[in-house]
Amino acid sequence: MIVTLTHFALDALALACLVIGLGFTLIGAIGVLRLPDAYHRIHAASKCSTLGLIGLLLAAMLHLGQFDGGAPVVVKSIIALVFACVALPTGSHILAKASYKDGAPMYPPTHDELAKDRT
Amino acid sequence: MTRRLLQLAAFAMLVLVLHAAPDSMLTWDAAAAPDAAATTDAYGSTDDVMLTEAVTRSPLRTPIIIACGVGFIVLIIGLVLCIIRTLLGPHVADRVVATDLITIHITALVVMLTIRLGKTEYYDIILVVSLISFAATIGFAQYIAARTEDEASQARRQAEHDIDHAHDPNPDATPTTDAAQPHATP
């Protein structure tokens, strides 16, 4: 295989996506452990995990998709990417709604604007 | 204190084991593998072997391998943090969120493994794990909401019972009208 500029650029892009995805995933995990209440944890988990997963899938797609036989990786990456973009925020939203309905304890400085609607 | 020490010991053991793993377990030696003619299936497909050989000649392969080695350790640290939150979480939602994040870490580990080995055989796992994770999150959210509705309807029925029988000389009598509807319609 001749090393061309295209392969080098795709690999550099894949490396950048890999580092960004790993950073977001680690920040999400630290946030889930350290943040004070369930709503903060849902916030950290949904956003950071979505971005981290997108970065890692893009890295796999860019790095392995440039070779012969890498087409399954590209197709499955696109499917997983679309599914992650749809499913992870939806699941987090439903979970946050359910935990608010359940009355999960809130971090005391939180200003609950919906409190007057609750009986 | 003992609990903290146990957690730290488990964490250190995991990091050590997985730090030692990449040399022995995660190296895909193309020379040691069976040759391409032996691994062809009934359709004569040799795609994975070709992919492995092509990936080893990629221009920025070495930095990506190093990033994968760091990434395994990062993902294992995140996995341990999520497991600690799953064990500690005071509310059910905390545990569900931590379990969701554990599945996402498993997905990320499989993606890193695919990049590291240059083999596409494990890549189906991410679709299955994503689907199961989404279904489990929705199911647990429904469970939390349904549990709340049950408790709220029970509390409301109890309150109505208390109001109805405030001056009743026999307060332990079972309410006849409320018992006819054990489940409140949502």
Interface residues (C-beta under 8 A of the other chain):
Chain A: M1 V3 H7 F8 D11 A12 A14 L15 L18 V19 G21 L22 T25 L26 G28 A29 I30 V32 L33 A38 R41 I42 A45 S49 G52 L53 L56 L57 A59 A60 H63 L64 Q66 F67 D68 G69 G70 P72 V73 K76 I79 A80 F83 A84 A87 L88 T90 G91 S92 I94 L95 A96 K97 A98 S99 K101 D102 G103 A104 P105
Chain B: D47 D48 M50 L51 A54 V55 R57 S58 P59 L60 R61 P63 I64 A67 C68 V70 G71 V74 L75 I77 G78 L79 L81 C82 I84 R85 P90 H91 V92 A93 D94 V96 V97 A98 D100 L101 I104 H105 T107 A108 V111 M112 T114 I115 G118 T120 Y123 D124 I126 L127 S130 L131 S133 F134 T137 I138 F140 A141 Q142 I144 A145 R147 T148
